């Protein structure tokens, strides 16, 4: 690992995604995953990356071994996690402390008990021996040339139960040479006012450099982290996208966004804040979880506006309904078009798609009316920009863009004596004056229709060969007709370089899918530079 540049050590952004974040249900990281996430976090500019507990499991031990060879960290220091020595032993003879030293990590975080009941019931030792375990462990690791942080587990609960003892753990760690003593809300039950009060008291009584580690069980982990900073903490422990056990940890990205933008505190290298949205989504992909669309700062919907009243104001000044310029965190403003839209929403959405409607109030009015009419039928354009753009083009041209004229389509699902045997679809249409009939087979009626339509048109429109359906969603719309209810289908397609989404609504899922497919093919061919022929 090579060190090139470091952020100011006066304030620490400490990421524990690879350890604490990996404890989230549904996350199972390989060593390769952990190395890739570490590179993203370093690129973002965090000061410390906690890689795991070497010696506790083979995967974390392998991670540190590979990191020593494969990771070249520009901004972050790699941190190994472990616990204070065992009761009744000596730090210099403790095998798990030896494993921490062997890991090669320049920084060690040790978890220590700060709640008297945990000392007596979990560690099964005395309060005095626990203090000696902290002192001995810190001094030993210092003697090995390691920087040491102490995580005081269950600190806030311990402080409420026995404040004198909880504070004595902090004081002991500080006097032994711990660079930072981290107050952990392990159960996640604290609220910001209590955090602020306790951190201020501990700081005044010990003079130690304090950090904060907040779980999110009350939904206050980010607020609790910032409350600790308000009270004097200069070290914040977070996880990317708030991953963590139970409901998660303090989310790295809102914490950093607040520190950089709201507190005007430079905690990242210059220019890295604008990478925040990209880094958040990249890590979500690596842990195989869909990025949260409504996550502050980095969510796809974080700067999306739907109400017509909002759009009218944003048209005058985007800052009227946005707390920051989304580009500062690498995000973008989006206008959503729905039955709540007014003329301003449509104008702004049109501008986003490359159409200037500001000089044609009549067209904008027609588009608004059409959107409201269609959404009353069950359509939604919030997640179907391509279908909305086609609607806008239709209203501007006064007719529908078409690359073929449909004669008919049909699907057949076959069931034999030994079970389901397959789906077949037939499409009959006219394109460029030629009648074409094509059949397709698929693992479902929609897939069969897609294959049949592709077979009918690829010879006439070669760009279709690059089109691929990448996502398909079905929703049964609210109603009183049971299996006869209307169905909405959203389809996401790609040509290998960009993706687009289309929508269809009908009385059955296949018909709705056909309408969404038609829009997908039409939009894709227009994007490819072809002119409608029908």
ABEGO torsion letter per residue (X at the ends): XBBABBBBAABBBBBAAAAAAAABBGBBBBAAAAAAAAAAAAAAGBABBBAEBBGABAAAAAAAAAAAAABBBAABBBBBBBBBBBBGBBAAABAAAAAAAAAGBABBBBBBBABAAAAAAAAGBBAAAAAAAAAAAAAAAAAAGBBBBBBBBGAAAAAAABAAAAAAAAAAAAAAGBABBBBBBAAGABBAAAAAAAAAAAAAAAGBBBBBBBBAAAGAAAAAAAAAAAAGBABBBBBBGGBEBEAEBBBAAAAAAAAAAAAGBBABBBGAAAAAAAAAAAAAAAAGBBBBAABBGABAAAABBABAAAAAAAAABAAAABABBAAAAGBBBBBBBBAABBAAAAAAAAAAAGBBAAABAAAAAAAAAAAAAAAAAGBBAAABAAAAAAAAAAAAAGBBBBABBBABBBBBBBBBAAEBAEBBBBBBBBBGGBBBBBBBBBABAAAAAAAAAAAAAAAABAAAAABBBABBBBBBBBEAAEAABBBBBBBBBBAGABBBBBBBBBABAAAAAAAAAAAAAAAAAAAAGBBBAX
